[in-house]
Amino acid sequence: MATPITLDAVADLRESVSGVVYVRGDEGLDDEAACYNTAIVHDPDVVVGAGTVDDVVMAVRFAGEHGVPVFVQATGHGAFAPITSGVLITTGRMTGVSIDPASRIATIDAGTRWGEVVEAGARYGLAPITGSSISVGAIGYTLGGGLGPLSRTYGFTADWARGFTVVTADGRVVRATAEENPDLFWALRGGKGGLGVVVEMDLELVPLTHVYGGGLFFDTAHIEDAMRAWVDWVHTVPDTVTSSVALVRFPPIEEVPEALRGKFVLHLRFAFVGDDAEGERLLAPIRDAAPAFLDLVGEMPTSAIGSIHNDADQPGPAWDRGMQLKDIDQDFVTAFLARAGAGSDVPFIAIEIRHIGGAAAEEQHGGTAVGGRQAPFTLVMIGVPVPELFAIAMPQKSDYVVSGILPWIASETNINFLGHVASTQQFASAWPSHAFDRLASTRTAWDPDGVFAYGP
Ligand SMILES: Cc1cc2nc3c(=O)[nH]c(=O)nc-3n(C[C@H](O)[C@H](O)[C@H](O)COP(=O)(O)OP(=O)(O)OC[C@H]3O[C@@H](n4cnc5c(N)ncnc54)[C@H](O)[C@@H]3O)c2cc1C
């Protein structure tokens, strides 16, 4: 029988953990629960800033005894709705990476950001298959699948996960690998939430020190030519090329480099795994299609992978909406630019389209819960950082863009690219229906009382 949370119970919890415990109203709770998206302010009953695996176990048991839900947060990059009750476990103190160079396995602690894994791997000539931003949490990202600048060559990051150590709903610490608890292992590779707190992840790294990659920036006048060339070209490139384009409206502020300040541009991102001369040859049709006013593509160490997309890494108010696309063509470019191009006034700081497919389309031996494998492009609209627009204007304007490109929108998507979830149906679209159903039964098996809150 659940008992209400009392200050005495919180005091006992505080005594027994090595990290910190805040109760609603405590000074310090807001900072502990702060998100990358500053428009979201969490206000749970209790926050446990876990320092150790035992702290996580105690926090989960505490929530179970008091009949309240558990939430997990590492960096807050994936926060889309405020948490208003229950226990929030923050993992930002649990960071670290150890690497076994012989097996190429990195063991990554719960709160570790990609930057730390990239740096640790580089010391051994190894690289993790990261996302575009190295300030994102490695575990939260991988639990959703994970598509990054090298995904067409190496697939989803979850495809490289070899094991998880998990605190389950009943406060046990279990392993999930292809051999041990394979149902949980299947679900953690792409199923994202509602399964437990991952306190450690084993990730296989790839032997890779350099890529030929970077960004090309095309001025407003050349957006259409460059984008049309890109859409034809993506159908010709090998799986060793991963690329994306983003229509970016750079604000006229000092923080933006002068060359980009106040401009509306097409930012084309390119990464080739192979030698520079071949990379240069493969990129030539794009370079020939339109003049780039900034060409930053060249040989780069994999430790600089975050510079390919150059995502913003400072917290701020954020709104985004994502989906996946079926094959795109010249008619798509016409329809897309009519709604989102230079002549439109949509309030998006960036609209990004990534080319996936390649290795990301190949299911793994034993399977994974990853959604979106079969749709070859992702599209994400990132709103201007003006919270007053988030409730009505942003959804309306995103609907306006979407309604212009409906024929190209895929029915399936991926949870890391969904952004703000508007409905249960939209949430379910983040997995193929058979995976969604299997995830629901796996969650029930591991968390019959629904301790881990997840989903809309
Ligand atoms: C700037 C930016 C760039 C991005 N780039 C990419 C990209 O290139 N590719 C891509 O696939 N995605 C990308 N994403 C999406 C990102 O992968 C997800 O938002 C991811 O959930 C962030 O994980 P986090 O731990 O940093 O965030 P958090 O908000 O801390 O966590 C998000 C969710 O992950 C789960 N979670 C986190 N840690 C644990 C844990 N230890 N145990 C159990 N559950 C946990 C929880 O459900 C939590 O709600 C990007 C997001 C941003 C904001």
The ligand as an ORCA input file, in Angstrom:
! r2SCAN-3c Opt
* xyz 0 1
  C      20.462     20.027    -30.064
  C      19.928     18.612    -30.210
  C      20.520     17.779    -31.155
  C      20.038     16.478    -31.313
  N      20.611     15.682    -32.255
  C      20.171     14.425    -32.435
  C      20.726     13.581    -33.431
  O      21.633     13.974    -34.162
  N      20.228     12.342    -33.548
  C      19.264     11.843    -32.726
  O      18.892     10.666    -32.868
  N      18.711     12.616    -31.784
  C      19.119     13.895    -31.637
  N      18.551     14.693    -30.689
  C      17.469     14.152    -29.871
  C      18.074     13.509    -28.640
  O      18.713     12.309    -28.976
  C      16.968     13.185    -27.626
  O      16.359     14.378    -27.241
  C      17.517     12.456    -26.415
  O      16.426     11.984    -25.653
  C      18.360     13.321    -25.525
  O      18.852     12.552    -24.469
  P      19.401     13.273    -23.150
  O      19.705     12.236    -22.175
  O      20.458     14.235    -23.561
  O      18.131     14.140    -22.737
  P      17.212     14.037    -21.423
  O      16.153     15.056    -21.650
  O      18.010     14.143    -20.210
  O      16.573     12.602    -21.520
  C      15.579     12.364    -22.483
  C      14.893     11.069    -22.174
  O      15.806      9.999    -22.311
  C      15.508      8.996    -21.364
  N      16.711      8.799    -20.534
  C      17.772      9.607    -20.393
  N      18.688      9.026    -19.600
  C      18.195      7.843    -19.231
  C      18.660      6.774    -18.416
  N      19.865      6.805    -17.836
  N      17.870      5.694    -18.247
  C      16.656      5.622    -18.822
  N      16.138      6.602    -19.586
  C      16.920      7.694    -19.813
  C      14.328      9.464    -20.574
  O      13.154      8.942    -21.189
  C      14.363     10.950    -20.757
  O      13.100     11.550    -20.655
  C      18.983     16.003    -30.515
  C      18.386     16.855    -29.565
  C      18.854     18.160    -29.426
  C      18.170     19.046    -28.439
*
